[in-house]
Amino acid sequence: MERGHNSGVPDPPVVVTLYTREGCHLCEEARARIREGGHGLAYRLDVVDVDSDPDLARRFGEEVPVVFVGGRKAFKFRLTSAEFRARIERAGARPA
């Protein structure tokens, strides 16, 4: 099946994964910047608590938040709304 902006079949949303943990103020900031930067664009935010899985807790340790866009590591610790928007647009996010 043909997909794309001109095919009439909508592109799937860009998948954004935010690795976080409870009580992390930087994680809360990252989530807010993601919401602001992604406003009006088609993306899906998956929030994953690294403490819910021992492998993730070992992988990320105290180094959260970490943001993956389209399966690739995009940000660690801090991001701005503008940086996030530019990254998901490059990954193919279209207006919602």
C-alpha positions in Angstrom: 0.0 0.0 0.0 1.3 3.4 -0.9 1.7 5.8 2.0 2.7 9.4 2.0 1.6 13.0 2.0 0.1 12.9 -1.5 -1.1 9.3 -1.6 -4.3 9.9 0.4 -3.2 7.4 3.0 -1.9 9.2 6.1 1.6 8.7 7.3 1.8 6.9 10.6 2.7 9.2 13.5 6.4 9.6 14.4 7.0 7.5 17.5 8.7 9.4 20.4 9.8 7.5 23.4 10.6 9.3 26.7 12.6 7.3 29.2 11.9 8.7 32.6 11.5 7.8 36.3 9.2 9.0 39.0 10.3 12.1 40.8 12.6 13.3 38.1 12.2 17.1 37.6 14.2 17.1 34.3 11.9 14.3 33.0 8.9 16.5 33.8 10.5 19.4 31.9 11.3 17.2 29.0 7.7 16.1 28.8 6.5 19.7 28.8 9.0 20.7 26.0 7.8 17.7 24.0 4.1 18.7 24.3 4.9 22.3 23.4 7.2 21.5 20.5 5.0 18.8 19.1 1.8 20.8 19.2 -0.2 20.3 16.0 2.1 17.6 14.6 1.3 13.9 14.3 3.5 12.0 16.8 2.9 9.4 19.4 4.5 9.8 22.8 5.4 6.6 24.7 6.5 7.3 28.3 8.6 4.5 29.8 9.6 4.4 33.5 13.1 2.9 33.5 12.5 1.6 37.0 9.7 -0.7 35.7 12.3 -3.0 34.1 15.7 -4.0 35.6 17.4 -4.0 32.1 16.2 -0.4 31.4 17.3 0.7 34.9 20.8 -0.8 34.2 20.9 0.7 30.7 20.0 4.2 31.7 21.0 4.4 35.4 20.5 7.9 36.6 20.9 9.3 33.1 17.3 10.3 32.4 15.4 11.7 30.7 16.4 10.3 27.4 14.2 10.9 24.3 14.2 8.6 21.2 12.6 9.8 18.0 11.8 7.2 15.4 13.8 4.6 17.3 17.0 6.8 17.4 18.4 8.5 20.5 17.7 12.2 20.0 18.1 14.0 23.4 19.5 13.4 26.8 18.7 15.4 29.9 17.5 18.6 28.3 15.8 19.8 25.1 14.0 22.9 23.9 10.6 22.9 22.3 12.2 24.2 19.1 14.8 21.5 19.0 12.1 18.8 19.5 9.9 20.2 16.8 12.8 20.4 14.3 13.8 16.8 15.1 10.3 15.3 14.7 9.7 17.3 11.5 13.0 15.8 10.1 11.7 12.4 11.1 8.5 13.0 9.0 5.9 14.4 11.4 3.2 16.1 9.5 0.4 18.4 10.7 -2.1 16.4 12.8 
